[in-house]
C-alpha cells in the first residue's frame, strides 16, 4: 500500500514566544521542521511527503529544507498553503495529494521533531489495519473534569485515558471525505484529525505512542530539547560583527526602515527596497560569521534582487548562523538622518526585526541620531545606518 506523510507547518506558534514560528526556529543548529522532515523522508517507509506552510513563510521554508541532505529531498513534494485553522491546513494538504492519492496518509505536527522510526512503523501498520488510528501514551497524572467555579465534576479512571500524539494514520480517501464533509458543514475547529474522524463516524483506534515524541509548545520546551540533543554542554565562542549602509534620497513617498514602510516626502535610490537598517544588520551578522557582505550573497548585478524586500537578506544571514550551530545574542542599530524621525516607529521596527530573526524584543536595540547638519545626512541628501551583531558559534565550527 502506498503511504504519504502530510506535515502541518502553517501555525504561528505564539505560545513559544515572539519571533519566527516555532517550526522554523533553530534546534541545535537545525530548524525544527528540518529535523521533523528528516524522519519522514528517510526511505523506505513513506513514498512521498508534503508540507503545508503559511503563505508568509516561503523564505523560511526554503531555508529550512536547505538543511536537509539532497538525496532525501527526492521524496518531498511541492509544498501546499495552509488555511485559517489547523483543520483547514490539513484539508488543503490532502487536496494537494488527491491527484496522486496514496492509500494511507500520516498526519503529523511539524513541532514534533523526535518521532522515532519505530513509531512510524507502528503508525503505518495501524493505518493499514484500522484505517483510522492515533498514537497515545498512558496518562500518569490524575485528571479532573471541572465545571462552574472550578468545581470538580468527575475524576475519570486514568487507566482508560490516553494522551494523543501524531503521526495519526488514516485511509486517505476516507479522511479526505471526512474533511470535505466538515468543510461543507462549516465545522473547522477540530484540533486533531482523530476527533474529526470520530465526528464523521469513523471508528478510531489508539496504538502505542512514544513518551519522547513531545510537541514543542512553550519556550521551556525548546530549552529541554536543546539539552536532549546536545547530551552535554556545548562550548561557544562569542563574535562581534559590524555593518554600515547608506542610500541617497530620490523621488517617492515612503522609505523602508527596519522592515516597516514609513511615509516620507522622498524615496531612496536603491537596487532593492533600500532598507538601510536591515542592510546594515545583515552585513553585521555576515561580518561576525566572516562570510563576506550583502553584495557577495545578493549581487546588485543580479536582476532577481531588484526591488527585493530586505527581510529576505536578513533571514538568509540568520539562517547561516543557525547552520553553523550558532546563536544570535543581540542586534544593535543606529539610524543616521535628519528625517524621518525614528521615535514614532521605533517599537514597531524592533518587533519586526525580532520577528524576522526569531529573537526576543529585548535582544533588539534601535537608536537614531542626526549629524548636526553635517555631511550628506545633515543636508538631508540621504540616510545611513550602522549596526553591530553579537553571535555565538560552537568552538569546533569551521
C-alpha positions in Angstrom: 0.0 0.0 0.0 1.3 3.5 -0.9 1.9 5.8 2.0 2.2 9.6 2.1 3.0 11.9 5.0 1.4 15.3 5.5 3.4 17.6 7.8 1.4 20.5 9.2 3.7 23.6 9.4 1.4 26.5 8.9 0.8 27.6 12.5 2.1 30.7 14.2 3.2 29.0 17.5 2.6 32.1 19.6 2.8 30.2 22.9 6.5 29.6 22.2 7.2 33.3 22.4 8.0 36.1 20.0 9.9 35.6 16.8 9.5 33.3 13.8 7.0 30.4 14.0 8.4 27.6 16.2 8.7 25.1 13.4 11.3 27.4 11.8 13.3 28.0 15.0 16.8 26.5 15.4 17.2 23.4 17.4 20.9 22.6 18.0 21.9 24.2 14.7 19.0 22.9 12.5 15.4 24.0 12.3 12.6 22.1 14.0 10.9 21.5 10.6 14.1 20.1 9.1 14.6 17.7 11.9 10.9 16.5 11.6 11.2 16.1 7.9 14.3 14.0 8.0 12.5 11.4 10.0 9.7 11.1 7.3 11.9 11.4 4.3 14.2 8.5 5.1 13.3 5.5 2.9 11.7 3.1 2.6 8.7 3.7 4.9 7.0 6.6 3.2 6.6 7.1 -0.6 6.2 10.9 -0.6 5.8 13.8 1.9 4.1 17.1 1.6 4.5 20.1 3.9 1.7 22.6 4.5 3.0 26.1 5.2 1.7 29.6 5.8 1.9 31.8 2.7 4.2 34.3 4.6 6.7 31.6 5.3 8.1 30.8 1.8 11.6 32.1 2.6 11.7 30.4 6.0 10.6 27.1 4.3 13.3 27.3 1.7 15.9 27.9 4.3 14.6 25.0 6.4 14.8 22.4 3.6 18.3 23.7 2.7 19.4 21.9 5.9 18.3 18.5 4.6 20.5 16.2 2.7 19.9 16.3 -1.1 19.2 12.6 -1.6 16.4 12.8 1.0 14.6 15.6 -0.8 13.6 13.3 -3.7 10.6 12.2 -1.7 9.5 15.8 -0.9 6.5 17.1 -3.0 6.0 20.9 -3.6 4.5 22.5 -0.6 0.9 23.4 -0.1 -0.5 26.5 1.6 -2.4 26.4 4.9 -5.7 28.0 5.9 -7.1 29.8 8.9 -7.2 26.8 11.2 -5.2 23.6 11.5 -8.1 21.7 10.1 -8.2 23.9 7.0 -4.5 23.4 6.6 -4.7 19.6 6.7 -7.6 19.7 4.2 -5.6 21.8 1.8 -2.7 19.4 2.0 -5.0 16.4 1.4 -6.4 18.1 -1.7 -2.9 18.7 -2.9 -2.2 14.9 -2.6 -5.5 13.9 -4.2 -4.2 13.8 -7.8 -1.8 11.0 -6.8 -3.8 9.7 -3.9 -2.0 7.4 -1.6 -3.8 4.5 0.2 -2.6 5.6 3.7 -1.7 9.1 4.9 0.1 10.1 8.1 -0.8 13.5 9.5 2.0 14.9 11.7 2.7 18.2 13.5 5.9 19.9 12.4 6.6 20.8 16.0 7.2 17.1 17.0 10.8 16.5 15.8 11.5 13.5 18.0 9.3 10.8 16.3 11.2 7.6 16.0 11.3 5.1 13.1 9.5 2.5 15.3 6.7 4.9 15.9 6.3 5.5 12.1 6.2 1.7 11.5 3.5 1.3 14.1 1.5 4.2 12.6 1.7 2.7 9.1 0.7 -0.7 10.3 -2.2 0.7 12.4 -3.4 2.7 9.4 -3.4 -0.4 7.2 -5.2 -2.4 9.9 -7.9 0.1 11.1 -8.0 3.0 8.5 -8.1 5.5 11.4 -5.6 5.3 14.2 -3.8 7.7 16.6 -0.8 7.2 18.8 -1.4 7.5 22.5 0.5 7.2 25.8 -0.8 6.3 29.2 -1.8 9.3 31.4 0.3 9.2 34.6 -1.4 12.2 36.3 -4.8 12.1 37.8 -7.3 14.1 35.6 -10.1 16.1 36.9 -13.1 17.4 34.9 -14.3 20.7 36.3 -17.4 22.7 36.0 -18.6 26.1 37.2 -16.3 27.9 39.7 -13.7 25.2 39.0 -15.6 22.7 41.0 -14.7 19.0 40.2 -17.4 17.3 38.3 -15.8 13.9 37.9 -12.4 12.1 38.2 -12.0 9.7 35.3 -10.2 6.4 35.7 -6.8 7.2 34.3 -6.3 3.6 33.2 -8.7 4.3 30.4 -7.2 7.7 29.4 -4.5 8.3 26.7 -2.7 11.4 25.7 -2.8 11.6 21.9 0.1 12.4 19.7 0.9 12.5 16.0 1.6 11.0 13.4 -2.0 9.9 13.1 -2.8 7.3 10.3 -5.8 7.1 8.1 -7.1 5.7 4.9 -6.6 8.6 2.5 -9.9 8.6 0.7 -11.9 8.3 4.0 -10.0 11.1 5.7 -10.4 13.5 2.7 -14.1 12.8 2.5 -14.4 13.5 6.2 -12.6 16.8 5.8 -14.8 17.8 2.9 -17.9 16.9 4.8 -16.8 19.0 7.8 -16.0 22.0 5.5 -19.4 21.8 3.9 -20.9 21.7 7.4 -18.8 24.8 8.3 -17.1 23.0 11.1 -13.5 23.9 11.3 -12.5 23.8 15.0 -11.3 20.2 15.3 -7.8 20.3 16.9 -6.8 16.8 15.6 -7.8 14.5 12.8 -8.7 11.7 15.1 -11.5 13.9 16.5 -12.7 14.9 13.1 -12.7 11.2 12.0 -14.8 10.3 15.1 -17.3 13.1 14.2 -17.5 11.7 10.6 -18.4 8.3 12.1 -15.1 6.5 11.5 -14.0 4.0 14.3 -10.7 5.4 15.6 -8.2 3.2 17.3 -5.3 4.0 19.6 -1.8 2.4 19.1 1.2 2.8 21.3 2.9 6.2 21.1 6.3 7.3 22.4 6.9 9.3 25.6 9.8 11.1 23.9 7.6 12.3 21.0 7.0 15.6 22.6 5.4 18.6 20.9 7.4 21.8 21.2 4.9 24.3 22.5 6.4 26.6 25.1 9.8 28.3 25.3 10.9 25.9 28.0 10.3 23.0 25.6 13.0 24.3 23.4 15.5 24.6 26.2 14.8 20.9 27.2 15.0 19.8 23.5 18.4 21.5 23.2 19.7 19.7 26.2 18.3 16.5 24.9 20.1 16.8 21.5 23.4 18.0 22.9 23.7 15.5 25.7 26.4 17.7 27.2 27.0 21.4 27.4 28.5 22.9 24.2 31.3 25.5 24.4 30.7 28.6 22.4 32.9 31.5 21.2 31.5 35.0 21.0 31.9 37.0 17.9 31.1 40.7 17.1 30.3 42.0 13.6 29.6 45.5 12.4 27.7 46.7 9.3 27.1 50.0 7.6 24.7 51.0 4.8 23.8 54.3 3.1 21.2 55.3 0.4 20.6 58.7 -1.3 17.1 60.1 -1.4 15.2 60.2 -4.6 11.7 60.5 -5.8 9.0 58.7 -3.8 6.5 58.9 -1.0 8.0 56.4 1.5 11.1 54.7 2.8 11.6 51.2 4.3 13.3 51.2 7.7 13.6 48.2 10.0 11.1 46.2 7.9 8.4 48.9 8.2 7.0 51.2 5.4 7.4 54.7 6.6 5.6 57.6 4.8 8.0 60.3 3.7 8.2 63.1 1.2 11.2 61.3 -0.5 12.1 57.8 -1.5 15.5 56.2 -1.8 17.6 55.2 -4.7 18.4 51.5 -4.3 18.5 48.2 -6.1 16.3 46.5 -3.5 13.8 48.3 -1.2 16.7 50.3 0.2 16.1 49.5 3.9 19.4 50.7 5.4 18.7 49.3 8.9 18.1 45.7 7.6 21.0 46.0 5.2 23.4 47.1 8.0 22.2 44.3 10.3 22.7 41.8 7.5 26.3 42.9 7.0 26.9 42.9 10.8 25.8 39.3 11.0 27.8 38.3 7.9 30.8 40.1 9.4 30.5 38.1 12.7 30.5 34.9 10.5 33.4 36.2 8.5 31.3 35.3 5.4 31.6 38.3 3.0 29.0 41.0 2.8 25.5 41.6 1.5 26.8 42.2 -2.0 28.6 38.8 -2.0 25.4 37.0 -1.2 23.0 39.2 -3.2 24.9 40.9 -6.0 23.2 44.1 -7.2 24.0 43.0 -10.8 21.6 40.1 -10.4 18.1 41.3 -11.6 16.3 38.9 -9.2 17.1 41.2 -6.3 15.7 44.3 -8.0 13.1 45.8 -5.6 13.5 42.8 -3.3 12.2 43.1 0.3 15.3 43.4 2.6 13.9 41.0 5.2 14.9 38.2 2.8 18.5 39.2 3.2 18.3 39.3 7.0 16.5 35.9 7.1 19.4 34.5 5.0 22.0 35.8 7.3 20.2 34.4 10.4 19.9 31.1 8.7 23.7 31.0 8.1 24.3 31.4 11.8 21.9 28.5 12.5 23.5 26.2 10.0 26.8 26.7 11.9 25.1 25.7 15.1 25.3 29.3 16.3 23.1 31.7 18.3 22.3 35.4 17.9 22.6 37.1 21.2 22.0 40.8 20.4 21.4 43.2 17.5 22.1 46.9 17.8 21.5 49.6 15.1 21.8 53.4 14.9 20.0 55.3 12.2 21.7 58.5 11.0 19.4 61.0 9.3 17.6 64.3 9.8 14.2 62.9 8.7 12.2 60.8 9.0 12.1 60.7 12.8 12.6 57.2 14.3 10.7 57.7 17.6 7.1 57.1 16.4 8.1 53.9 14.6 10.9 52.5 16.9 8.9 49.8 18.7 7.2 48.6 15.5 10.6 48.3 13.9 12.1 46.4 16.9 9.2 44.0 16.9 9.5 43.5 13.2 13.3 42.8 13.4 12.7 40.4 16.3 10.1 38.6 14.3 12.3 38.3 11.2 15.2 37.0 13.3 13.3 34.8 15.7 14.6 36.8 18.7 13.0 38.3 21.8 12.3 42.0 21.7 14.9 42.7 24.4 17.6 41.3 22.0 17.0 44.1 19.5 18.2 47.7 20.1 17.4 50.6 17.8 18.6 54.2 18.2 18.8 57.3 16.0 20.9 60.4 15.8 21.3 63.4 13.5 24.7 64.5 12.3 24.3 68.1 13.5 23.6 69.3 9.9 27.0 68.0 8.8 27.6 65.8 5.8 25.2 64.3 3.3 22.8 63.2 6.0 22.9 66.6 7.7 22.0 68.2 4.3 19.1 65.7 4.1 20.5 64.1 0.9 20.1 60.6 2.2 20.2 58.4 5.3 22.5 55.8 6.7 22.6 53.1 9.4 25.4 51.4 11.3 24.8 48.1 13.1 26.5 45.6 15.4 25.6 41.9 15.9 26.8 39.7 18.7 26.6 36.0 18.0 27.9 32.7 19.5 29.4 29.9 17.4 30.5 26.4 18.6 34.2 26.4 19.2 34.5 23.5 16.7 32.7 25.4 14.0 34.8 25.8 10.8 
